[in-house]
Amino acid sequence: MKIILAMATALSLLAAPAVWAAPCKDPKTGKFVKCPEAKATTKRCKDTKGKFAKCGTPGAKPA
């Protein structure tokens, strides 16, 4: 029983990279596709007191 469990664990670890290669699925076709690039987050700036502020204000630095 232990041997079967060890073999099943080994096989699942070997199959895992194939699953991670294309984690995105096209909802229309159901096929795996290349994942879209992540969108850039908006820049945030902090003022001299350390609170978030608009980046155009005087004394604001990117966080």
Secondary structure, DSSP 8 states (H G I E B T S, - for coil): -HHHHHHHHHHHHHHHHHHHH--EE-TTT--EE-----------EE-TTS-EE-TTSTT-EE-
